Amino acid sequence: MNNYLYIAVMAAVSYTIRVLPLTLIRKPIKNQFIQSFLYYVPYVTLAVMTFPAIIHATQTPISGLVALIAGIAAAWLGAGLFPVSVICCVLVFLIELFV
Amino acid sequence: MNDKFSRKVFCDGMRDGFPIALGYFAVSFSLGIAARHAGFTPMQGFLASLLNNASAGEYAAFTLVAAQASYLEVAIITLIANARYLLMSCALAQKFSPNTPFFHRLLIAYDVTDELFGITIARPGILNPYYTYGAILLAAPAWAGGTACGIIAGNALPLRAVSALSVALYGMFLAIIIPPARKSKIVAALVAISFALSFACNYLPGISSLSEGTRTILLTVIISGTAAILFPVKQDVSENAVEKADASVQKGDNINE
């Protein structure tokens, strides 16, 4: 397996997804199933990828779990992309100093 | 003519792209750590990010590459994880004037991301592509450079720091999925169900032997498909997109603060 081929595959798919609607579709998608499916996909994919992976990414599961809960709480209270990321990182760092 | 080059429009784009570029650098740094696990060199990571511009999509692909998946699997996960850009591109297609030269559509397609889509769609009136080009000029190199730095520094940093930085990406994912979950009970339930099923599939005999990427694809299609049948979205897609854009712009502002 060649990393450059992987990159080429990823790039081709990513660009195709973006360029096809921009060049071909000039009207909004009308099909309600596709519309709804596309609407839900990002949330489900990201949620599936986040848990339980986050508790395996850290050196101890407990720090990952705390980061998950704190991240959810911070995002719920309205913190943006960058602050939530920083909060998660700092918590993991602090917890792993002591655990 | 609203689609011609003007220094002001281009600088507006750079101004709005600057906070986005800062955030991109930080997040793609942690993406670089995932790329390092997949055996990517800094140059390969730079290239992958420069050509993909997709956090979740790249992350998912890197995990698969780390597991030595097939090219087809990598193509499918990239398609699934980036499916939302299809929706955004549909909305952006409506922003173009029929008179704007065709090649601008090909160039804008290069960097349709949550944030750049957000600031682009939030501009009133017909799209002047040079606005978005201004933002891309800062955001794309920051994204690619961050990934390369993550791979380089990931080798040099102590294990404890890598461990802490590796959750940055998950933090960003949470910041994307939680605010809509707060607004919509359906999205909240979907996030909870996704967590639970993903956890279960990680340990259930049989399913757990499938690769992580395959499980992600299966769960995404099954959960989103079921939700689309049971709870069809009634709003117009472009309205959702605009709402999402507003949220992204606010996130961009937060990065700036």
Interface residues (C-beta under 8 A of the other chain):
Chain A: M1 N3 Y4 L5 Y6 I7 V9 M10 A11 A12 V13 S14 Y15 I17 R18 V19 L20 P21 L22 T23 I25 R26 P28 I29 Q32 F33 I34 Q35 S36 F37 L38 Y39 Y40 V41 P42 Y43 V44 T45 L46 A47 V48 M49 T50 F51 P52 A53 I54 A57 T58 Q59 S63 G64 A67 L68 G71 I72 A74 A75 W76 G78 A79 G80 L81 F82 P83 V84 S85 V86 I87 C88 C89 V90 V92 F93 E96 L97
Chain B: L22 G23 A26 V27 S30 A38 G39 F40 T41 Q44 L47 A48 L51 N52 N53 A54 A56 G57 E58 Y59 A60 A61 V65 Q68 Y71 V74 A75 T78 L79 I80 A81 N82 A83 R84 Y85 L86 L87 S89 C90 A91 L92 A93 Q94 F96 F102 R105 L106 I108 A109 Y110 V112 L159 R160 A161 S163 A164 L165 S166 V167 A168 L169 Y170 G171 M172 F173 L174 A175 I176 I177 I178 P179 P180 A181 R182 V187 L190 V191 S194 F195 L197 S198 F199 N202 E212 R215 T216 L219 T220 I223 S224 G225 A227 A228 I229 F231 P232 V233 D236 V237 S238 N240 Q250 K251 G252 D253 N254 I255
